[in-house]
Amino acid sequence: MFARVLAGDSLFLHYSGHGSRTKDLNGDEESGFDSTMCPSDYDSAGMIIDDDIFALVAAPIPKGAELFALMDCCHSVKIPSSQTEILHPHTAATQSISAMSLAIAR
């Protein structure tokens, strides 16, 4: 999916839906919880944790490319993951809506 992404490219990711959190199993979150996205089939397929979103969406982006992620869901502050460098956080009244410009730091 990212084969044609180059340094200097800007990408946009948008998610509006349910978000939640779950116990952090790998110990990378100060809070002890991973942020999650709850897709429409989460009852049968499970939630998508921030670590997986980072691995699938953010990590493959080459150095120098940017990902702008707009997450309109509860507990979205750490999606795609706390492993990303937040360049321009936008303050929101609650954590339910957060927008941030992310650059993958390698």
N, C-alpha and C positions, 0 to 999 in steps of 0.2 A: 504494500500500500504506500510506502514511503520511498520507493525506489527513485522517484524523480524529484524528491525534495532536496534542495541545495541550500548552502549557506546564504543568508540574505532573504530567504523565503519566509513568509508569514502564513501560518495556518490558523484556522478557527475551529473550535470545538464547542458545541452548544448542547446542553442537556437541561430539560425542564421536566421534572417529575419528582418522585419520592426519593428521599435520601434518609439514611439512618447511620448507625454506627454499630460496630461489633467488637468484641474483645480482640485486642492486638495479640496475635500469636507469635510474631517474630521479634517483638520487643523494640521496634523502631519508632514508636509513638510515645511522646512524653506523657500524654493523657492516659495511655493504656488502652486506647480504642482506635480502630481503623474507621475512617469515614467510608460510607458505602453509597452506591447507587442501587435503587430497587427497580429493576426492569419489570415489565408487566407480568413476566413469568417467574418472578422471584420466589413465589410459593413452592414451585417445583424445581427450579434451577438454581435458586439461591441468589444472594446479593452479590454485587461486584465490588470488591474492596479497592481502596485507593492504590494499594501496592500493585494490583493486577492492571489497573488503568494506567499506571505509570509504565509498567513493563510493556504493555501492548500499544500504548498511544504516545507517550512522551519519550521514553528511552530510545526508540528507533529514529527519532528526529536527529539529523546531523548537527554537529556543532555549528553555531552561527545562524541556525534557523530558529524562528520563534513560534511558540504556540500560544494563542490567546484562547483561554478557556473560560466560558461563561456557564457557570453551574447554578441553576435555579432550583435548589433543593436544600432540605435540611442537612446540617452537618457537612456542608460542601467546602468548608474552608481548606481542607487538606486534599481535595481532589484536584488534579490527578495524584499527587502524593507530596508528602513533606520532603521528598528527595529533590524537589525542583527549587530553583531559585526564583523567588517572587520579586519581580522588578518594579511593578507599579500596582500595589494593592489599592483597590477602591474600597473605601469604607462604606459599610452597609449598616443599617439600623440593627439588623440581626444577622446571624450566620446563615439564615435561610437563603439569602441571595448574596452570592459573592462573585465578583468578576476580577480576574487577575491576568496580567500578561506574564507569561512564563518563558524563560529561556533555559534550555537544557545546558547545564554547566558540566563540562567534562574535563 
